[in-house]
Amino acid sequence: MLYLINGRKINSRRVIMRNWIKKFIQFNILLGFLFTVLSSTVFGMEEQINRAVVFPIDYKGKAFINGEYVSFNGDEKIYLKDNTTYVPLRLMTYLISNDEEHWEAQWDGAKPNEVVLVCTYMEKIDQGGWMNTGKPQTSIKLTVDSKTMISKGQMIELSATPKKINGRIVLPIRAIGEVLNREIAFKDGLIFISKEPLKLNDKQADAIINEIKERFWDTSKKVKKYKVVEDDEELIAAQNVNGKTYFNVVGYNSSSQIWIQKLYTQGEKGPVLLKEIKNYVSVREPFVEDVFYYGEEKQGQVVLNEYNLNTKQTRQIGELDIKGHDFSAIVKIIPKENKIYFIAHYGDYTMGGETLYVVENGKVEELTGAKQFGSIIIENGKIYYSNINFMGNPTNNLFEYDENSRTEKRLGEEGYTYDVNRRETLYSVANSLKLLENKLYTLGYLEQSDQLPCLYSIDLQTGATKKLSLPTSQFWIVNDKIYYIEATAQTLITIDLEGNGKKTLINKPIAQAKFNGKSFYYTLLSNNNDLAAGFYKYTLDTNETASLSSKRVKDFYIGSSKIGYITTGYDAGIYLIQDGKTIGIEKDPAYDYLFAGEQMIIINVKDNKLEILK
């Protein structure tokens, strides 16, 4: 059948098809609109709350600040008086601070009822995060029992007055929030501070709020904890050997007025003391595999010992004469075949320097020195190392030391700095030196340029240097392939050992990546360069990506049989993946943590006590 439309004969099937296509397009536009609305509702609420400050009216030292679950020392309380909520002064300044504004209170004892809140500028830096410039942005003056606030010489009327309760100045949170352009909301016993209004009256918000409330008020513990150290002790390091955890603790003995180092192991009812070391010297990395290294100062000598964690046997390694030297610490110990190498630091950590020694058959011998040793590789009588000198000339800092001839030569190109991460004015040790056959691989850049660090290879036979990669701060070498995180886009790229065959494997901005076995484990960055939700595994053999968690993961540990990860945000917690199952270990966030062998050791700080999860 034919239709006459605008003077043209049109086949009826074509008319029906056009109408169907038109409706299909309209339907998809509507569907896309609905998806956008739903997405902004479902995901937007979570992001809104992650950018807010949330804490309970029944405040007990815990709050969510910009998605981070934090704990405060002190005994601050929130008060309710005359239908007004009051927050202690210093707590208030912390809660209203954010990435862009830093608030602090200034109080003069001569004027006990007056306080000035000062805000300073915060500037975003390219490396991520914010920096306090110290430049005053604004200030406000408040007086107890007065509704008049003074800002920039102008008097502003508050809806409620500051008070003094139990000798402390407390501020009316809603009134202060109003003049500081903060949105203050209350729901289900929680207080919300945000820059934008929060939509707290929907099911998505209810689910998140219930999760937050559970964090604040759930006191149940699913795991057993051990008290490891007292108030006056500090946990230095931990190691796991054959399923048993060992702890290195340092404390001050007030009765004998000396510092004492202790080695504990994990027992059924708590820590068991194995060794107590008086007159100890600092060893920064005391655990190396299944050995605990420690030093004692005796009559101008540093006596270096090793304690085997398996056999429980102690052996003296050697003695270092430090008479007349400003000895500070042993910063690194490297066992290699029948020798033990160690690095000693002399002087303070700004102007001092370091020396590399070797111990063989109990005899200590000096080898070479550096301002600060970066990466160090010992292989076949050769020692390859970087000399890190941030306070002076950082260039020409890569060396090969021949242990047999006691000679040293410089590696790399003139004017280049190696094994250092540089981004604008920020510098850090990259620990990037890797040896493969007759070539060294490391990060490097021309100092007198704006070049970001790139990956270079250095032929140890010819001395030839070759640039292999785009700018990067992290790389791995696996099965004759190089994998690196490109510094600008933060994507994962692979190349061969000559820098050819460039291929992008993960085309999303990576926040953190670790390699284990044949897989990369990684988290991602969001569009605004914050940590995004999601924890992933990319397998090299299959080029497949698997999702391990939908939560925001701030750090993780990859073992041979299990994966531990720590989440942040309103659902912060500690989790283990084992035998394909995810197990929630702890709902409280980890304030600090160590990765020791096959075990992730979580340190929680409560009431100034240190505890470790078993």
Residue pairs with C-beta under 8 A, 6 or more apart in sequence:
1 11
1 12
2 9
2 10
2 11
2 12
3 9
3 10
3 11
3 12
3 15
4 10
5 15
41 202
41 204
42 204
45 198
45 199
45 202
45 204
45 205
45 208
46 204
46 208
46 570
48 194
48 196
48 198
48 199
49 64
49 67
49 192
49 198
49 205
49 208
49 212
49 570
50 66
50 67
50 569
50 570
51 66
51 67
51 194
51 195
52 64
52 66
52 192
52 193
52 194
52 198
53 63
53 64
53 65
53 66
53 95
53 96
53 192
53 193
53 194
54 63
54 64
54 190
54 191
54 192
54 193
54 212
54 570
55 62
55 63
55 64
55 95
55 190
55 191
55 216
56 62
56 189
56 190
56 191
56 213
56 216
56 217
57 78
57 80
57 85
57 186
57 189
57 190
57 191
58 78
58 189
59 76
59 77
59 78
60 216
61 71
61 72
61 73
61 74
61 76
62 69
62 70
62 71
62 72
62 215
62 216
63 69
63 70
63 72
63 95
64 70
64 212
64 215
64 569
64 570
65 94
65 95
66 98
66 99
67 552
67 568
67 569
67 570
68 568
68 569
68 572
69 215
69 568
69 569
69 570
69 572
69 588
69 589
71 591
71 605
71 606
72 91
72 94
73 608
74 91
76 88
76 90
76 91
77 88
78 85
78 86
78 87
78 88
78 191
79 85
79 86
79 163
79 165
79 170
80 86
81 163
81 165
84 160
84 172
84 174
84 175
85 172
85 173
85 174
85 186
85 191
86 163
86 165
86 170
86 171
86 172
86 173
87 95
87 170
87 171
87 173
88 168
88 169
88 170
88 171
89 105
89 107
89 115
89 168
89 169
89 170
89 171
90 105
92 171
92 173
92 176
93 103
93 104
93 105
93 117
94 103
95 193
96 103
96 176
96 177
96 180
96 182
96 193
97 103
98 195
99 122
99 124
99 130
100 121
100 122
100 130
101 119
101 120
101 121
101 122
101 137
102 119
102 120
102 122
102 132
103 117
103 118
103 119
104 117
104 118
104 120
105 115
105 116
105 117
105 118
106 115
106 116
106 117
106 118
107 114
107 115
107 116
107 169
108 114
113 143
113 144
113 145
113 164
113 169
114 141
114 142
114 143
114 144
115 141
115 142
115 143
115 162
115 169
116 139
116 140
116 141
116 142
117 139
117 140
117 142
118 136
118 138
118 139
119 136
119 137
119 138
119 139
120 132
120 133
120 134
120 135
120 136
120 137
121 132
121 133
121 134
121 135
121 136
121 137
122 130
122 131
122 132
122 133
123 130
123 131
123 133
124 130
124 131
125 131
125 424
125 426
126 423
126 424
127 423
127 424
127 426
128 529
138 151
138 152
139 151
139 152
140 149
140 150
140 151
140 179
140 180
141 149
141 150
141 151
142 149
142 162
142 171
143 162
144 161
144 162
144 163
144 164
144 169
145 161
145 162
145 163
145 164
146 161
146 162
147 157
147 158
147 159
147 160
147 161
148 155
148 156
148 157
148 158
149 155
149 156
149 157
149 158
149 179
150 156
151 179
156 179
158 172
158 175
158 176
158 179
159 172
159 174
159 175
159 178
160 172
160 174
160 175
161 172
162 169
162 170
162 171
162 172
163 169
163 170
163 172
164 170
173 184
173 191
173 193
174 184
176 182
177 183
177 184
177 193
178 184
181 195
182 193
182 194
182 195
183 192
183 193
183 194
183 195
183 196
183 197
183 198
184 191
184 192
184 193
185 191
185 192
185 194
185 197
185 198
185 200
186 192
187 200
187 209
188 209
188 213
189 213
190 209
190 212
190 213
190 216
192 198
192 200
198 205
199 205
200 209
208 570
211 570
211 571
212 570
214 587
215 570
215 571
215 572
215 587
215 588
218 587
221 586
222 584
222 585
222 586
222 587
223 585
223 586
223 613
223 614
224 613
224 614
225 604
225 611
225 612
225 613
225 614
226 266
226 270
226 271
226 611
226 612
226 614
227 270
227 271
227 609
227 610
227 611
228 235
228 247
228 249
228 264
228 271
228 610
228 611
228 612
229 235
229 247
229 249
229 251
229 610
230 251
230 609
231 608
231 609
232 251
232 252
232 254
233 249
233 250
233 251
233 262
233 610
234 249
234 250
234 251
235 247
235 248
235 249
235 603
235 610
236 248
236 249
236 250
236 261
236 286
237 247
237 248
237 285
237 286
237 287
237 594
238 245
238 246
238 247
238 248
238 287
238 594
238 596
238 601
238 612
239 245
239 246
239 287
239 292
239 309
239 596
239 597
240 246
240 596
240 597
240 598
240 599
240 601
241 289
241 290
241 309
241 310
241 597
242 290
242 310
243 598
244 265
244 266
244 309
245 265
245 266
245 596
245 599
245 601
245 612
246 263
246 264
246 265
246 266
246 274
246 287
246 292
246 309
247 263
247 264
247 265
247 266
247 271
247 612
248 261
248 262
248 263
248 286
248 287
248 292
249 261
249 262
249 263
249 264
250 259
250 260
250 261
250 262
250 280
251 259
251 260
251 262
252 258
252 259
252 260
253 259
253 260
258 278
258 279
259 280
260 276
260 277
260 278
260 280
261 276
261 277
261 280
261 294
262 273
262 275
262 276
262 277
263 273
263 274
263 275
263 276
263 277
263 292
263 294
263 307
264 271
264 272
264 273
264 274
265 271
265 272
265 274
266 272
266 614
274 307
274 312
275 292
275 294
275 307
275 314
277 294
277 296
278 296
279 296
279 297
279 298
280 294
280 295
280 296
280 297
281 295
281 296
281 297
281 302
281 327
281 329
281 330
282 295
282 328
282 329
282 330
283 293
283 294
283 295
283 329
283 330
283 333
284 329
284 330
284 331
284 332
285 331
285 332
285 333
286 292
286 293
286 294
286 333
287 293
287 596
288 333
288 334
288 335
289 335
290 308
290 309
290 310
291 306
291 307
291 308
291 309
291 335
292 306
292 307
292 309
293 304
293 305
293 306
293 307
293 317
293 330
293 333
294 304
294 305
294 307
295 302
295 303
295 304
295 305
295 330
296 302
296 303
296 305
297 303
297 322
300 321
300 322
300 323
301 319
301 320
301 321
301 322
301 323
302 319
302 320
302 322
302 327
302 330
302 344
303 316
303 319
304 316
304 317
304 318
304 319
304 320
304 330
304 340
304 342
304 359
305 314
305 315
305 316
305 317
306 314
306 315
306 317
307 313
307 314
308 314
308 315
316 362
317 340
317 359
317 362
318 340
318 359
318 362
318 363
318 364
319 364
320 327
320 344
320 357
320 364
325 346
326 346
326 347
326 352
327 344
327 345
327 346
328 344
328 345
328 346
328 347
328 348
328 349
328 352
329 344
329 345
330 342
330 343
330 344
330 345
331 343
331 344
331 345
331 354
331 373
332 342
332 343
332 373
332 376
333 340
333 341
333 342
334 340
334 341
334 342
334 376
334 378
335 341
336 378
338 360
339 358
339 359
339 360
340 358
340 359
341 356
341 357
341 358
341 359
341 367
341 378
342 356
342 357
342 359
343 354
343 355
343 356
343 357
343 373
343 376
344 354
344 355
344 357
345 352
345 353
345 354
346 352
346 353
346 354
346 355
347 353
350 391
351 391
353 369
353 370
353 371
353 372
354 369
354 370
354 371
354 372
354 373
355 366
355 367
355 368
355 369
356 366
356 367
356 368
356 369
356 370
356 373
356 376
356 383
356 385
357 364
357 365
357 366
357 367
358 364
358 365
358 367
358 403
359 365
367 383
367 401
367 403
367 406
368 383
368 385
368 399
368 401
368 408
370 385
370 387
370 388
371 387
371 388
371 389
371 391
371 392
372 387
372 388
372 389
372 429
373 385
373 386
373 387
373 388
374 385
374 386
374 387
374 388
374 397
374 419
374 420
374 429
374 430
374 431
374 433
375 384
375 385
375 386
375 419
375 430
375 431
375 432
375 433
375 442
376 383
376 384
376 385
376 386
376 433
377 383
377 384
377 385
377 433
377 434
377 435
378 384
379 435
381 402
381 403
381 404
382 400
382 401
382 402
382 403
383 400
383 401
383 403
384 398
384 399
384 400
384 401
384 411
384 433
384 435
384 440
385 398
385 399
385 401
385 433
386 397
386 398
386 399
386 418
386 419
386 420
386 433
386 442
387 397
387 398
387 399
388 394
388 397
388 419
388 420
388 429
389 397
390 427
394 417
394 420
394 427
394 447
395 414
395 415
395 416
395 417
395 447
396 410
396 412
396 414
396 415
396 416
397 417
397 418
397 419
397 420
398 410
398 411
398 412
398 418
398 419
398 440
398 442
398 444
398 458
399 408
399 409
399 410
399 411
400 408
400 409
400 411
400 460
401 407
401 408
402 408
411 440
411 458
411 460
411 463
412 418
412 444
412 456
412 458
412 465
413 444
413 446
413 465
415 446
415 447
415 448
416 444
416 445
416 446
416 447
416 456
416 465
417 444
417 445
417 447
418 433
418 442
418 443
418 444
418 456
419 429
419 430
419 431
419 432
419 433
419 442
419 443
419 444
420 427
420 428
420 429
420 430
420 443
420 445
420 453
421 427
421 428
421 429
421 430
421 443
421 453
421 473
422 445
422 452
422 453
423 452
423 473
423 487
430 442
430 443
430 453
430 473
432 441
432 442
432 443
432 474
432 475
433 440
433 441
433 442
434 440
434 441
434 442
434 477
435 441
436 477
436 497
438 459
438 460
438 461
439 457
439 458
439 459
439 460
439 497
440 457
440 458
440 460
441 455
441 456
441 457
441 458
441 468
441 475
441 477
441 482
442 455
442 456
442 458
443 453
443 454
443 455
443 456
443 472
443 473
443 475
444 453
444 454
444 455
444 456
445 451
445 452
445 453
445 454
451 471
452 471
452 487
453 471
453 472
453 473
453 487
454 467
454 468
454 469
454 470
454 471
454 472
455 467
455 468
455 469
455 472
455 475
455 482
455 484
455 499
456 465
456 466
456 467
456 468
457 465
457 466
457 468
457 497
457 498
457 499
458 464
458 465
459 465
459 466
466 498
466 499
467 499
468 482
468 495
468 497
468 498
468 499
469 475
469 482
469 484
469 486
469 493
469 495
469 499
470 484
470 486
470 487
470 488
470 493
471 486
471 487
471 488
472 484
472 485
472 486
472 487
473 485
473 487
474 484
474 485
474 513
475 482
475 483
475 484
475 485
476 482
476 483
476 484
476 515
477 483
477 497
478 515
478 518
478 540
480 496
480 497
481 494
481 495
481 496
481 497
482 494
482 495
482 496
482 497
482 499
483 492
483 493
483 494
483 505
483 515
483 520
484 492
484 493
484 495
485 491
485 492
485 493
485 510
485 513
486 492
486 493
489 509
490 509
490 510
490 511
490 525
491 504
491 506
491 507
491 508
491 509
491 510
492 504
492 505
492 506
492 510
492 513
492 520
492 522
492 538
493 502
493 503
493 504
493 505
494 501
494 502
494 503
494 505
495 501
495 502
495 503
505 520
505 538
505 543
506 520
506 522
506 538
506 545
508 524
509 524
509 525
509 529
510 522
510 523
510 524
510 525
511 522
511 523
511 524
511 525
511 531
511 532
512 522
512 523
512 555
512 556
513 520
513 521
513 522
513 523
514 520
514 521
514 522
514 556
514 558
515 521
516 558
518 539
518 540
518 541
519 537
519 538
519 539
519 540
520 537
520 538
520 540
521 535
521 536
521 537
521 538
521 548
521 556
521 558
521 563
522 535
522 536
522 538
523 531
523 532
523 534
523 535
523 536
523 552
523 553
523 554
523 556
524 531
524 532
524 534
524 536
525 531
525 532
526 532
531 552
531 553
531 554
531 568
532 552
533 550
533 551
533 552
534 547
534 549
534 550
534 551
534 552
534 553
535 547
535 548
535 549
535 551
535 553
535 556
535 565
536 545
536 546
536 547
536 548
537 545
537 546
537 548
538 544
538 545
539 545
539 546
548 563
548 565
548 577
548 582
549 565
549 567
549 575
549 582
551 567
551 569
551 571
551 575
552 567
552 568
552 569
553 565
553 566
553 567
553 568
554 566
554 567
554 568
555 565
555 566
555 593
556 563
556 564
556 565
556 566
557 563
557 564
557 565
557 595
557 600
559 598
559 599
560 598
561 578
561 598
562 576
562 577
562 578
562 598
563 576
563 577
563 578
564 574
564 575
564 576
564 577
564 585
564 595
564 600
565 574
565 575
565 577
566 572
566 573
566 574
566 575
566 589
566 590
566 593
566 602
567 573
567 574
567 575
567 589
568 589
572 587
572 588
572 589
573 584
573 585
573 586
573 587
573 588
573 589
574 584
574 585
574 586
574 589
574 590
574 600
574 602
574 613
575 582
575 583
575 584
575 585
576 582
576 583
576 585
576 600
577 583
585 602
585 613
586 602
586 604
586 613
588 604
590 602
590 603
590 604
591 603
591 604
591 605
592 603
592 605
593 600
593 601
593 602
593 603
594 600
594 601
594 603
595 601
601 612
601 613
602 612
602 613
603 610
603 611
603 612
604 610
604 611
604 612
604 613
605 611
